[in-house]
């Protein structure tokens, strides 16, 4: 479940000394943040690139950038590595002045958390590095780098998930639930599947695959362009939910196939098709049909396909190899768990060896293992009391694998090099050096990488570096100087403190804390506690973070975050605690944080408020129900209130099938605990939310009303889960701030 709303900027890197802020008493000329400028047209983080890629020849770094006067309108830019120049490659407004998105594209962007953006959202390089494919509002454009002022439209009509084939002969895409290819030499478009429509989808990822498995595509090219593996699913058995989407001036009745926990999932199949002949062959996924097809990937010989098959209870995940010449199969790896097997990385097949890299949490930590092509374990590439985030790149010539990890600090993300032969499994070499958060994009050859770095006091900075971490050049230095959009707020910037607490079972919990602007140790301040608390997310991170947190600290609040047990980037002992019941251990840890806050001399224990969105909204309700004697007020935005109303893959992963664990569902839902909710509550929800359905809040409204519990309510017509868009963002955060001001302001 990716319920966490991503309203934060990207986070970038520098290894040279940075301009630090003088965080003493607020100078008379300093300007504090406002909600207007946080969610305004100009990004206060500066010119933060996104979608960074190194061109196939290494001569360019391309990226998407918002406009100076409209951070939500993205254009395609390039940085020339040789002459260090930066220029706009493609003006999105020139391609299409007015964007009209299909409902399918809107839903896809909601899944990918890009619903608030316009213009060019994605792009891809041709293998020879001479062309760039740009999808825009359902149309496809091919840009020749020799003539970037001209764009060739090669397809239109609600086109989705466009790709250039590995050898560059075709462009593939999905339209009207079918798979198409466009032959770049002949200019001919071919439809490869014909039965898509209604409940049948070809080459697409179903709802739970998009939302819970990070599966953004439903088809995969063979490396020699000879075949395409694609997913086909039939959602006819999935419950057809009729729900209202309430807009300002009309109401739409939407029929959505939503796989509630315990309900039927899609019936999924896997096939391969020739882009030349159109011949389709089905692959047998086994006798058990109620499964998840996690993904498919080709081996380098283009004759063998692998797919990952996960059982409905998610206690087993198999990696299966298929010889596409005769469709014979062999199970290479079976991962099992007493709780759940997490969906992790794809296998990485080495080009010059008959082996592949596999990611597993079998040891209790996430590590890399080397297997031969028959599924025999050769050795561990990484091991020890630490874990990786993901595999970033492999340099076979140098015998190195590059990974991201929080090995040196749970709150950081760094890059490390490991030896493929396993000789450095417990002692990886750290490549990035500056403390903080590094997001990395390696070149195809793994000889250089784009380093995106920040810390809580330094906005996003981007550099190009050699594989050993040494600097090549800046792509976006983004210095916090007098010309920076954040410059006038710099003197009011509040530093972030980090620390740890201990959970009831002895495990370590990490927290972050911002003290109010112009902090006076002799005073007691109200607390703004921001909670998410759900699996798959980490909120205590040493990076450029939420400016709303900064805003609340500047308004006089202690701002506190704590990552409870069950949250991400930790060992399985930490995450598995929540198995069988959601909310109990998470609430216990957050209450431990509240108890710690109450003991601090600078905290007014009678004025602690809690705010959460999505899973955090669920946590706000559970915290108010469990500890209204310790929490003065709470805000719950788009909460899950009944886990029977959320999707199958996410919910059953943690609390099993409803028939197997009825008591766990009852105790996980908020309704079993509402009797303890006595503190003021503000409930907020978008009235067209297709992720956490609005019915979660309507049931809560009914439950609160029947119990005689008074509360405040704010609903947003037409808004989805993220309540996106500048006007909505400004309004929702003004509403939140105003509520806490009313409830937590000092009494006369």
N, C-alpha and C positions, 0 to 999 in steps of 0.2 A: 504494500500500500504506500503510495506516495502522496499522502494527504497534506504534507507540509507546503504551504503557499510560498513560492519562491519569488519574493519581492526584493531580494538582495542583489547587489551587483556582483560581477565576477571578481575574482581575487588574484592579484598578480604579484610579481617577484622582482627583487633587486638584491644583490649581494654586497653592494658598496654602501657606505654610510648614507643614511637618509636624513632628511630634514625633520627633526623631532620638534614637537610642539612644546611650548612653555605652558605648563598646565598649573598655574598658580591662581591667585585671585583674579576674577574677571576684570580686565581693564575696562575703563569707562567707554572706550570706543568699540568694544567687541560686540558682535551681533550674534544673537542666539538663533537657532533653527526655528523654522515655522513649518507647519504641515503643508502650507502652500508651496514653499520652495522644495520640500522633500519630495513631493509628488507632482512637481511642476514639469514644465517642458524641458528644462535643462538638467542634465544629470550632475548632481553634486559630487559624484565620484570622479568626474573628469571624463576624458575620452576613452572609456574602457572598451576595447575591442572584444568581440565574441565570435565564435565560429572560426577560430584561428586554424590555418592549415599551411604547411610548407608545400610549395609546388613540387611536382614530380622531379624536376631538374634542380631543385634547391635554390633557384634564382630569385624566388619571390616568396613572401609570406602574405597570404590573403586573409581578410577578416571582414566581419560585418560591424558597422558602426552607426549609431544613431546620429541624427543631425544636431547641430548646435542648438537650434531653436525647437527641436522636436526629438527627444531621445527615444521615442517609440517608433519612429520611421527609420528603418534600417536600409543602408546602401552597402554595396560591395566595394571594398578598398584593397589596395595592394601596397606592400612595402618592398621596394627593390633592394635586395641584399647588396648589390654591387655599388650602386651610387647613393644608397641610404635615403632615397627619396620616397615620399608617400603621396599617392594620388588615388582619386576615386576611379574605380574601374567601371562600375555600372551604377547609374542613377536610377533608383527604383521608380521614381516618378516619371522618367522618360519611357520606361518600359510599359508602365500602366499608370495612368493618372488616377484612376478610380478603381479600388479593389472591391470586388463583389465575391465574397467567399460562400461556397456551398455549405450546407449544414454538416456534411461529412468532414470538410476541411476544418470547420469551426470545432467540431468534436475532437478531431485529431490534434489541433493546437491546444485544446483544453487538456488532453492527455499529456502533451509534451511541455506544458506550462509556458506556452508562448502566446496565449490568447490575447494578451495586452499589446502585442507588437504588430507592426504593419511593414509593408515593403518586402525586402528579400529576407526570408527567414532561414533559408538553407541554400546550399550550392555544392557542386562537386566538380573535381578536376577530371579531365580526360587523361588516360594513361600516358599519352605522349606530352602532356603539359601544354598543349597548344590551344585548348578550348576549355570553357567552363560552362557547365549546365546550371541554369537558374530556373527553378520553379517559382511562379508568382501568380497567386490567386487563381489556380486551376489551369494555367497555361505553362508551356515549357519553352524556354529560350536557350539557344546555344550561342555562346559568345566566343568569337574568334579573337584571340589576344592580339593578333596583328591588326584587327579592325574593331576595337572595342566600342566604337561609336555606332556599330551596326549589330543588330541582334536578329538571329534567325529563329522565327517561331516554328517549332517542329511538331507541336501538339497542343490541343486545347480541349476544353470541355470537362471541367472538374477532374483534372489529372492529379493523381496522388502518388507519392513514394517513387519519384523518378530516380533512375540510376544510369550511369554510363557503364557498359559492360567492361570486364577486366582487360580485354584486348582492344576495346574502343570501337568495335564494329557496330554496336547497337546502343540505343537508348531504350530502356524498359520503363514501364509505368503501369499503374492501375487506373482503370476508368470503369465506372458502372459495375464494380465488383468483379471485373475480369482483368486478365493480364495481357498487355500489349507490348510489342517491340516495334521500334522504328529503325530501319536499316539506314545508317548514315551514308552509305555509298549510293544506294539506289533511291533513297528518299521515300521508300515504301513503308507504310504502316501495316502491321499484321496483328490480328487478334488471335491469341494463343489459346484462350479458354472461352467457351461459349455459354456455359450454364450458369454464370453468375447472375444474381438478381434475386429479389425477395429475401429469403433467409439463407441463400447460398452465396458465400464469399470466396473468391479466389485471390491468392497472393496478398492477403491482408492478415493482420494480427487482430484477434478478437479482443473484446473489451478488457478482460482480465489480463491478457498477455501484454497489452499496451500499458495498462495501469499498474500491474504488479510485477511483471517480469522484465520490464524495460525493453520489451520487444517492439521496436518501432517499424519493423518490416515483416512481411509475410512471404518473402521469396529471396532466393540466394543463387547468384550466378556461379557456374563452374569457372575455374580460373582460365580456361582456354576458350570461353564463349560458346562451348558446344551444347550446354544444357542449362536449364534453370530448374532448381528445386523450388517447389512452392507449396504453401499450406492451403488447404481447402477446408472450410468449415461450414456446417449447417447449424443454424441457431434456432431451428423450428421448435426444439424442445425446451429452449430457455424461456422462462416466464416472460410474457408480454405485458409489461407494466404500462398502464395508461396513467400518465401524470400530467398535471397542469404546468405549463410554463407561463407565468403571469408577467406580462409586460405593462408598460405605462398606459397604453391605449388599447390593448387587446390581450386575449388569452388564447394560447394554443394548447390543444390536447395532443400530447406526444405519446406515441407508442414506442417504447424502448425495451429491447430485449435485455433484461437485467438479471444476471445470475446470482440471486440471493444465496446466502449461506445455506447449504443443504438442498438447494434446488438443482435442477438439471443444468449442466454446462453444455457448450457447443459440442457437436460431434465433429471430431477433427480428423483430417486425412493428410497424407503427404504424397506428392507425385513429382515426377520430373518431366520436362517438356523440351523438345528441340526447337530453338528459335528459327531454324531453317525450314524444317518440315512440318512443325506443329504437332508431331506425334507425342502423345502423352502416355506415360506408364505409371501405374499406381504402386506405392510401396506399402507393404503390410506392416502396420504398427503394432500388431499383436492381437491376441484374443480379447484382452480387456480394452473396452472402448471408452470407458470413463476415465480418461487420462488427460494430462496436459502435454502438448507438444511445445517444448520450451524454445527450441531453435534448431536450425540445421546448418551445417558447415561442410565445405568440400575439402578433401585432402588435396595436396599439391599436384597429384597425377591426374586430376579431373575424372578419374575412373571410380573413385570411392567417395561416398557421401556419408557424413555422420549426422545423427540427430540425437537430441536429448529428450527422453521420455520420462515424465514425472507421474507417479501414482496420484490418484485423487486425494489420498490422505497425506501426501507429500513426505512420507517416511522413506521413500525410495526414489532415486533418480538414476537412470541408466543412460550411458553413452553407447550408442549402437552404430556400427559401421555397415554400410550397404555397398556391395559391388554392383555398380549400375549397369554393368554389361549383362549380368544374369539375375540381379536383384536378390542374391543371397546375402544373408545378414549374419553378423557376429556381434555379441555384446562385449564391448571392450572393458567397461568399468560399471560397477553398480555401487552407488553410494547409498548408505542406509543410516537412519538415526532413530532414536527412541522418541524424539520430538518432531523435528522437521529437517529436511535437507534443503538448504537455501539454494536458490538459483544464482549461480556465480558466473564466471567468465566462460567464453567459448574456448574450445581447445585450440592451441596454437601449434600448427604443424611445421616442423623444421624443414627447410628447403633442401639442405644437404645431408640430412640424416633421416633414417627410418624411425622417427620418434616424434612425440608430441608432448607439449606441456599442458598439464591439467591442474586446475585449482580446486582445492578441497579444504573443508573444515573438520576432517575426520579426527585430527589430533586435539580438537578443541580450539585451535587457532587456524586462521586462514593462511594456507601455505601452498607452494608450488611443488609439483611432482613431475618427473620425466618418465614417460611410458614408451614402450616400443609399439609398433602399429598393430600388434596382436593383443595389446592390452596387458602386457607384462610390465610391472613396476620395475624401473631401473634404479632410481634413487630419488631422494628428496632434493630439490633445488634450494628450498628454504625450510628452516625449522627453528624451534626454540620458543621461549616465552614472549613472543611478539607475533604479529601477523601483518599480512599485506592488505592493501586496499584492492589493488588490481594490477595486472600485468600491463605495462605501458608499451614496451618494445623489446625486440630481440635482435642482437647483433651476433649472428652465427660466426662470422669471421673472427671476431674478438672473443667469442665464447661467453657472452654476457647477456643476462636478462635484466631489464630495468623495471622496477616496481615502485608504486606509491605506497607509503606506509606512515603510521604514527609511532614507529618504533621508539624514537627518542622522547616523544611527548605526545600524550593522548590527544591534546588539543591542537596539535600541529599536523601538517601533511608535508612530507619530504619525499625525495626521490633517492632510491638506493640501487646499486648494481650488485647482482648476484652472478656467480659462476655457474654456467650450465652444467658443469661436471659435478656440482654439489660440494666443491671444496670450500666454499665460503657460505655454506647454508646457514650457519649461526652467526656469522660475522659479515654482513653485507657492508659494502662501501657506500657511505653517504655521499651523494653527488651534489645536491643543493645544500647550501650552507646557512643562509639567512633564516633565523627562527621565524616561524609564522606558517603561512599556508601557501603551498605551491600547486597550481594546476598546470599540467604538462601536456604538450602535444608534440610527439616525436615525428621526425621525417620518416618517410618510407624506408630509407636506408639505415635508420637509427644512428646516424652520425651527428645530427644536430637536433635540438628541441627548442620549442617555444616555451618559455617559462613565465607563468602568470602568478605574481606574488603580491601578497599584502600582509599587513598585520593590523591590529585594531587602531593604530594611529597613522597608518600609511595607506592612502587609496591605491587602487589597482595600478600596477606597473608591469610592463611586458618587455622581455628581452629575448634575444636569440642567442643560444649557447651551444658550445660543443658538447659532445656526449659526456665529457669529463666534468662539465659544469662551468668551464671557463667562458668568459663573456666574449661574444662575437660583436654584437651591436644591440643598441636599443631599438625596439619597434615602437613602443610608446612609453617614454620615461615618466610622463605624468607627474612631474614634480609638484609638490604642494607649495608653489611660489605665489607671488602676488597676483598672477594672472589666472590662477586656478579657480574654478567656480566654488570651491570650498574655502577659499582663502579668507573671506570675510567672517567665516564661522570658526576659523581655526583657534582663535583665542578662547572660545567658549567650549572647545572640544573637551570631553570628560574622559580621562584614562580608564582602562579596564583592568581590574584586578582578577587574578585566577587563584583558585585554591581547591582543596579537597575535603570531603566529609566521609564518614564511614556508614555504610548501610547496616541494617540489623543483622545481616549474615556475615559482616566483616569485609565486604567488598568496598572498593574505593569509588566514590562518586565525585565527579568534577563539577565545579561551579565557576561562574563568572559574576562579577559584581562591579557596578558603576556607582560611585557615590555622587551625591548631588553637586551641581556646580557651586563653587564658592563654599565648599564643605566646611562646616564648623563642628568640631568634635564635641563641643558642649551642647549641641542641639540634638533633638530626636526627629527623625524624618519618616514619612510614609514610605511604603515599599510597593514597587510595581514588579510583581513576579510574573515573568513570561515563561509559559510552560508549553512544551509539545509532548514529550514523554513517550511517544510511540516507537515501535521498532522501525529500523531502516533510516533513522534520522539522528543527527547529532547537532546540538545547538550551542554547546560550549566549545567555541573554536577560536583560535588565535588568528583572526583575519578581520579585514574591513567588514563591518557588520551592519546591523539594522540601524538606520538613522532615526527611526522612531524610538529606539532605546535611548539614543543620544538625546533626542528631544525631551523624553520624559525625565531623564537625569537633569537636564537644564531647567525643567519645570519644578525641580525640588524633590524628586523621588530617588530613593535607592532602587536601582534596577538590578534584578537578580535572575539568573538562569541556572538550572541544575539539570544535568543529564542523569536521569534515574536508571535503575536496572531495566534492561530490555532495549535500551537505545543502541545506536549503531557504532561500528568501528571498535568493538570490544570482543573479548573471548566468549565462547559459547556458554561458559558458566554464568557469565553476566547476562547474556541475552535470553537464555533458556528459562530463567526464573519465572517468566510470565506465562509459560505453557500451561494451558488448562483454564486460566482465568485472567482476563484483562482488567487492569485497574488496581488490583489489590496491592501488589508490590510497588507499582509506580507511585500510587498515592502515599504509601508508607515512606518512600524516599523523599518525595516532595514535602511531606509534613516534617520529616527530619530536618530538611532545609529551612522550613519556617520556624521550627523550634530553635535552630541555631541563630537565625536572624533575630528572633525575639530576645536572645541573650546579649546582643550587641548593644553597646552603650549609645550608639547613634541611631538606633531603630526605635520607632514608636510601635510597639507590638500590637496596639489597638487599631493601627491603620495599615494593615497589610492587605493588598488587593492582588488578585490573580487574573491573568488574561491568557487565553489560548484559542487557537484556530484549528479546526478539523479534529485530529486526534487530540490536539491541545484543547479544543472546545469540549470534547468528552472529558478530558482531565480536569478542566475548570469546574464542570458540574460535579464530578466525583469528589473533588477537593472541597467544594462548598458543602456537599452532603456529609463528608466525613469530618470536617473541621471548621464549621461555621463559628465555633468559639474562638478560633485563631485567625480566621480570614474575614476581613470586614466587608468585602465586596468582590464580585467576580464578573468577568465578561466571557461569554462563550460564543464563538463564531463558527457557524457551519458544523455543529457537533454531530458525531455519531452518538445516538442515544440508545438505539436497539441494534445489537450486532447481527440480529437476524435480518436486518435491512441492508447490511453491507455485503460486498461481493464474496463469492465462494472461496477464491484462491487465497485472498488475504486472511479472511476470518477463520477459515478452517485450518490454516497453517498454525494458528496460535491457540484456538479453543476447540478444534476438531469439528466434526459433523454434529449438527444440533441433536440428532438422534442418539449420538454416543455420549453427549455431555450436556444434557439439558440444564443441569444445575450450574454448570460453568457459564452458560449463556445468561441464565437468570441473574447470577451474581455479577457478571460483567456489565450488564445493562445498567443504565442510570436509574431506572424506575424502582429497583429494589432498595435504593438508598435515598430517595428524594425526601423522606421524612426528616432527615437531618439538615436539609437545606433551609437555613433561616436568614442568611445574609442577603443583602440586595444583589440581584442578578440582572444583567443586561444580556439578552439573547439576540443574536444577529444571524441572518441567513439570506442567501441569494434565492430568489423565487423561481429560478430556472436551473438550479443545481442538478447536474446529471451524474455526479460522482457520489457525494453524500446527499441523497435525495431529500428534498424539502420536507417529505413526510417524517423524517427524523425529528424535525422541529415541531411539526404540527402535533405529533404524538406527545412530545414534551409539553407543548402548550396545554394540551388536554390533561396531561398528568398533573401539571402544576395547578391548573384551574380546579380540578376535582379535589385537590388537597388544600385549596384555599391559600396557596402560596402566591403572593404578589410578585410581579417582576416587570422589567422594562423590555420592550420588543422593538427591533428595527429590522425591516425586510427590504430587499432591494429588487425592484421589478426588473426582470430580464437578466439578472446577474447569475453567473455560474458559480462554481465553487470558489474561485479566486476573487470574486467581486472586483474584476479587473476594470481598467480604464481610469484615466486621471480623475475624472469627476467623482466616480465611485470611491476610489482610493482616498481622496481627500475627505470625502464625507464620512466614510466608515471610521477613519482614524480620528477625525474631529469628534465623532460621536463617542468613541471609546475614551478619548482624553477627557471630554466633558463629563462623562459618567463618573470616572474616577475622581475628578475634581470635586464633584458634588458629594461623593461618598467618603472620600479620604481627607478632605480639607480639614485643617485644625478647627475644632469647635471653639466658640468664644468662651 
